[in-house]
């Protein structure tokens, strides 16, 4: 490739980025950042500076943000969903053979999104930190504050721990939730599961005070959205003095698993 040809391609790409109001990073014979977005975001979202990334991690645990907000285009025309794909591995297609829209909506792209949703990801993704670096159990997710305000609980009253199932478990059947027995007696327990750790879709059920484990009721389990994260914890409830109720900590996440078949025609390796 001559320097003149590279320069002409650089200008064509810059012009296309300006017309489509997108961001393109050019890394051939120099480095340029053509950013024509109307509302530019940081290059790599984090929980601290990007609410969208935070929501993705909590609502769809394990769904790699790299696979939805960027692509990498190599000089040979290969398109990858992230910076890690290379040498044909995790390729979504080649611009010398197909248009971008066809690749973006093609079998590899759709199959990758299916895998991210269900946890059935290509083998190349399984060891990648972008996929394996999940949000750990959280001591004070947003739904805790909402429940405290609704029931008159105290934010400071934490007195026992959750024991099972493991954090981020994916399960097709309603799991049994377990917690350590508190050192004091309560009137009963309030189990709370919150979609994405927000208060928009919260499921609750009661458990007698002499019991420290319970299956999620079938009528509640079937209303939970499939392949989405539900963050849960337990309150030991003092009905006469709600402010003396105690909460188990830290909160954990579980996912109601629904398998989706791999897409025919996809060349991704599993």
Rosetta blueprint (number, residue, H / E / L):
1 X L
2 X L
3 X H
4 X H
5 X H
6 X H
7 X H
8 X H
9 X H
10 X H
11 X H
12 X H
13 X H
14 X H
15 X H
16 X H
17 X H
18 X H
19 X H
20 X H
21 X L
22 X L
23 X E
24 X E
25 X E
26 X E
27 X L
28 X L
29 X L
30 X L
31 X L
32 X E
33 X E
34 X E
35 X E
36 X L
37 X L
38 X L
39 X L
40 X L
41 X L
42 X L
43 X L
44 X L
45 X L
46 X L
47 X L
48 X L
49 X L
50 X L
51 X H
52 X H
53 X H
54 X H
55 X H
56 X H
57 X H
58 X H
59 X H
60 X L
61 X L
62 X L
63 X L
64 X L
65 X L
66 X H
67 X H
68 X H
69 X H
70 X L
71 X L
72 X E
73 X E
74 X L
75 X L
76 X L
77 X L
78 X E
79 X E
80 X E
81 X L
82 X L
83 X L
84 X L
85 X L
86 X E
87 X L
88 X L
89 X E
90 X L
91 X E
92 X E
93 X E
94 X E
95 X L
96 X L
97 X L
98 X L
99 X L
100 X H
101 X H
102 X H
103 X H
104 X H
105 X L
106 X L
107 X H
108 X H
109 X H
110 X H
111 X H
112 X H
113 X H
114 X H
115 X H
116 X H
117 X H
118 X H
119 X L
120 X L
121 X L
122 X L
123 X H
124 X H
125 X H
126 X H
127 X L
128 X L
129 X H
130 X H
131 X H
132 X H
133 X L
134 X L
135 X L
136 X L
137 X L
138 X E
139 X L
140 X L
141 X L
142 X H
143 X H
144 X H
145 X H
146 X H
147 X H
148 X H
149 X H
150 X H
151 X H
152 X L
153 X L
154 X L
155 X L
156 X L
157 X L
158 X E
159 X E
160 X E
161 X L
162 X E
163 X E
164 X E
165 X L
166 X L
167 X L
168 X L
169 X E
170 X E
171 X E
172 X L
173 X L
174 X L
175 X L
176 X E
177 X E
178 X E
179 X E
180 X L
181 X L
182 X L
183 X L
184 X L
185 X L
186 X L
187 X L
188 X E
189 X E
190 X E
191 X E
192 X E
193 X E
194 X E
195 X E
196 X L
197 X L
198 X L
199 X L
200 X L
201 X L
202 X E
203 X E
204 X E
205 X E
206 X E
207 X E
208 X E
209 X L
210 X L
211 X L
212 X L
213 X E
214 X E
215 X E
216 X L
217 X L
218 X H
219 X H
220 X H
221 X H
222 X L
223 X L
224 X L
225 X L
226 X L
227 X L
228 X L
229 X E
230 X E
231 X E
232 X E
233 X E
234 X E
235 X E
236 X E
237 X E
238 X L
239 X L
240 X L
241 X L
242 X H
243 X H
244 X H
245 X L
246 X E
247 X E
248 X E
249 X L
250 X L
251 X E
252 X E
253 X E
254 X E
255 X E
256 X E
257 X L
258 X L
259 X L
260 X L
261 X L
262 X L
263 X L
264 X L
265 X L
266 X L
267 X L
268 X L
269 X L
270 X L
